[in-house]
Amino acid sequence: MKKACVIGWPIKHSRSPLIHNYWLDKYGLAGGYEKRAVEPGDLGDFLQNLAGNGYVGCNVTVPHKEGAFALADVTHDEAKAVGAANTLWLDEDGRLHADNTDIYGFMNHLTESAPHWQRPDRPVVVLGAGGAARGIVYGLLKSGVGELRLLNRTRQKAEELAAQLKGTGGAIHVPEWQDRDMALKDAGLLVNATSLGMDGSPPLELSLDALPDDAVVADIVYAPLETDLLAAARAKGCRTVDGLGMLLHQAVPGFERWFGVRPEVSDELRALIVADLTG
Ligand SMILES: NC(=O)c1ccc[n+]([C@@H]2O[C@H](COP(=O)([O-])OP(=O)(O)OC[C@H]3O[C@@H](n4cnc5c(N)ncnc54)[C@H](OP(=O)(O)O)[C@@H]3O)[C@@H](O)[C@H]2O)c1
């Protein structure tokens, strides 16, 4: 029986077991997926004994994403692009592979929910330059965005990210964080990739007045499910894209690697996770 897990510290909050065990059950596969709390100092030992512990691979969450990337034998393009991995698997020779499926998760959910999100001559605005934002900016540039405005409270981090991703796609501009309301002018897509607006975090203070009514607004925060940003965007008539879809879609490639079936992100799965988040 094949087994996979999700590792992190802490790990209690992870919804990944709900997602993967739902799919194992749905496709009638003999397998298992569990949470493993791995202390920061134990990551190397844990990954070295992955097969010994009975696992074919694992998901990786905070604070191990960079460490797992550094420890892998083979790193794939998207993990290399962001210097962090969230999905690991062992090949037939026992080599540990690392990839980053957050990018796939975000881009797939965006394209599925708002197929018209990309419009020529309409800039994209991304708020945030942390771990998640890195992958999102990379994914957007790779998909052909011509102009991306990147704003972060700590401007230097946005400038560093812009410098690292120079040449990946279109131009990246870095306006000041306090000018974020005006940075929305003419934008076709706005993405919140900060933790602002998440339960327990400060609110995202942003006026959508300058944002065109036909823009798409995405938030990667998924607790709460409808953030204040998404509610304001919906009230304005904008198409909205929530953070839960990204979480569900990022799980697809890992499940396929470990268990050999490409799973579907269905309404039933979504309802299961929504019930868990709101219950
Ligand atoms: N939907 C999904 O599948 C998914 C996947 C990954 C992450 N997420 C969510 O995305 C969010 C960000 O995750 P992450 O891993 O990128 O975290 P991170 O690396 O810690 O980055 C946090 C980001 O939020 C900004 N920020 C935090 N507090 C702020 C404040 N008070 N004012 C202004 N900016 C602030 C940070 O700006 P500074 O650089 O100035 O600190 C940084 O840009 C979290 O809520 C996480 O749950 C969702």
The ligand as an ORCA input file, in Angstrom:
! r2SCAN-3c Opt
* xyz 0 1
  N      -4.309     29.357     -1.227
  C      -3.193     28.671     -1.097
  O      -3.055     27.531     -1.559
  C      -2.034     29.321     -0.400
  C      -0.732     28.856     -0.612
  C       0.328     29.499      0.046
  C       0.043     30.572      0.916
  N      -1.246     30.970      1.096
  C      -1.561     32.117      1.979
  O      -0.861     33.242      1.460
  C      -0.485     34.122      2.496
  C       0.999     34.474      2.352
  O       1.772     33.292      2.533
  P       3.373     33.298      2.361
  O       3.808     31.894      2.547
  O       3.761     34.039      1.155
  O       3.808     34.159      3.661
  P       5.149     35.024      3.851
  O       6.259     34.462      3.072
  O       5.276     35.167      5.337
  O       4.785     36.478      3.213
  C       3.850     37.328      3.844
  C       3.541     38.524      2.942
  O       2.541     39.327      3.584
  C       3.052     40.642      3.812
  N       2.576     41.169      5.093
  C       2.455     40.502      6.260
  N       1.995     41.322      7.224
  C       1.828     42.550      6.654
  C       1.367     43.812      7.120
  N       0.990     43.982      8.391
  N       1.307     44.837      6.235
  C       1.685     44.684      4.941
  N       2.128     43.499      4.444
  C       2.196     42.447      5.286
  C       4.547     40.477      3.846
  O       5.195     41.709      3.600
  P       6.698     41.970      4.135
  O       7.613     41.335      3.129
  O       6.803     43.448      4.206
  O       6.789     41.310      5.487
  C       4.750     39.449      2.716
  O       4.637     40.045      1.456
  C      -0.861     33.408      3.790
  O      -2.089     33.915      4.240
  C      -1.007     31.955      3.384
  O      -1.943     31.252      4.189
  C      -2.298     30.380      0.454
*
